[in-house]
C-alpha cells in the first residue's frame, strides 16, 4: 500500500531528475552558443603578429563585438584576405578620419600621435606614404612590420567593419585574455 509520503518522494524524485536534465540541456546550449556563435577559434599560421602572437598559437575571436562596438586603436582584428581567402590577424593603428604616415620608422597619426615602433619587430624602417583613413574604416598593420599583408597592401587597404570578422579576445597558449 502506497502512503502519501512514498507518493510525494516518488514525485519529488521525478521532478528532481527532470530539473537536472533541463539544467544540463540549458548548460549545453550555453556552451554551444559561446563556442559556436559568440567566439570562434583561429589558428595563427604565420609570425606576422610577433611578439604578441606566435606561429602555432590558437586564439578565440569575439564575433559579436563588431555589431555593438566601434573598433579602437590597438584592437587585434580578424579578417579574410581578399586575394587568398585566408584568415589574417592584424592590429588597428588608425581610425576613420585620421591621417597616418610613417617616416624612417616613426609612425605618425594626425601629425602628432606617434606610436613607439621599438616594441614591434622590423628589420627595415617603416615607411608609409601619407594616407587618410576613410570615415567608418580602420587602418591595420602587422606587429612584425616586415610582413606586408595589411593595409599597406592595395588589395586589403583600409577595412570596413563589415569586412572584419571580430577581435581577438583569448590566446590559449598561456590563456591570455586581451582587454583594454
C-alpha positions, 0 to 999 in steps of 0.5 A: 500500500502506497502512503502519501509520503512514498507518493510525494518522494516518488514525485519529488524524485521525478521532478528532481531528475527532470530539473537536472536534465533541463539544467544540463540541456540549458548548460549545453546550449550555453556552451554551444552558443559561446563556442559556436556563435559568440567566439570562434577559434583561429589558428595563427599560421604565420609570425606576422603578429610577433611578439604578441602572437606566435606561429602555432598559437590558437586564439578565440575571436569575439564575433559579436563585438563588431555589431555593438562596438566601434573598433579602437586603436590597438584592437587585434582584428580578424579578417579574410584576405581578399586575394587568398581567402585566408584568415589574417590577424592584424592590429588597428593603428588608425581610425576613420578620419585620421591621417597616418604616415610613417617616416624612417620608422616613426609612425605618425597619426594626425601629425602628432600621435606617434606610436613607439615602433621599438616594441614591434619587430622590423628589420627595415624602417617603416615607411608609409606614404601619407594616407587618410583613413576613410570615415567608418574604416580602420587602418591595420598593420602587422606587429612584425612590420616586415610582413606586408599583408595589411593595409599597406597592401592595395588589395586589403587597404583600409577595412570596413567593419563589415569586412572584419570578422571580430577581435581577438579576445583569448590566446590559449597558449598561456590563456591570455585574455586581451582587454583594454 
